Amino acid sequence: MDDKALLNRRYETIAWGAFFIVWGLTSLLRFLPDGAGAVGIGIILLGLNAARYFSNIPTSGFTITLGVIALVLGSVDMLRAVLQLPVDLPFFPLLLIVIGVIWLVRGVTRSVR
């Protein structure tokens, strides 16, 4: 395995560790507003790709898209909770739909090698 592959693997391991810590903390600390976990996960995914970019490792459009979606939907959820807005966005079902759309588009647009 070359140096970039090892560095990318290290970045991914750190991101997974941070993911589980954020998930655990948001489950444990019930006083955090709704959406805090999604914002944290979005930051982790975007941070992972920023580290890849600055290390000249190819970034992942899939995790960038998921990171942006998590950040936006989490922020909307947090604002809704803090400001007591009557808007209710079902985060997880929307995330599943977006993931499915991304995979379908990638599958249809990729050329067969």
N, C-alpha and C positions, 0 to 999 in steps of 0.2 A: 504494500500500500504506500502511495507517495505521501509527501508532507501535506499537501492540500487536502487529500482525502482524510488523513488523520486529524487535521485541524477541523475540518467540517464535521467529522464524527464527534470531536470534543464539543464543538458548538451545539450540536444536536443533543448531546447528553446533558449539557448545562441547561438547555432550553427545556428538556423533559423534566429535569429536577425542579426548575423554577415553576413549571406548569403544575406539578403535583403540590408544591408548597402553596401556590396561590389558591389552588382548588381546596386544599385542606384548610387554609386560613379563612377563606370565605365561607366555608361550611362551619367552621368552629366559631368564628366571630360573627354572631347573628346581628350585631348592631351595625354592620357595614350595610350601606344602601344596596338595593338591587342593582345588578349590573356591574358591581365592583370587580367581580371575578372575570367577567367578559372583557372589561377594560384591561385588567392585568394580563389576560391571555393574549389579547391583541397586541399589547406592548411587548410581550415575550416574543411573539411570532415576528413582529416587525424588527425587534432588536436582533433576533437571530439572522434575519436577512441583511440587516445593516452590518453585522459582524462579517457575514459572508462577503458582502460587497467590498468592504474595506480591506479584506484579505485576498481580494481577487479570486474568490470562489464564486461560481455561478449561483445566482439567487434562484429562489423557487417562486414562480408566479402564483402557484396554488397557495402557499403559505402566506404570501404577501396579501393576496385577496382575502383569505380567511382572517388575517390580522386586521386588515382595514374594516372588514365587516364586523368582527368582534368588537373593535374599538368604537365604531359608530353605533352599533346596536346597544352595546354596554353603556355608552355615554347617554344615549337617549333614555335607556332604562334608569340610569342614575338620576338624570334630570327629572324624569317622571316621578321617581320616588321622593326626591328632595323637594320638588315644587308641588307635589300632590296633584299632578296633572291626570286627567281621566283617560289618557292614552294607554292602551295595553298592547304591547308588541310581544308576541310569543317568540322569544329569542331562539330556543332550541329547534322548534319546527322550521323557522325561517332559515336557520343555519343549515339544517339538513337539506332543505330545498336548494339552497345556493350551492352546496357541495355537489349535489346531484346534477345541477345545471352545468357547473364547471366541468365535471367529469364527462357529461354528454357532449359538450362542445369540444372538449379536447379529443374525445374519441372520434367524433365526426370530422374534425378539421385536420387531424394528423394523417400524414400520408403513410401508406404501407411501405415498409422498407424492404 
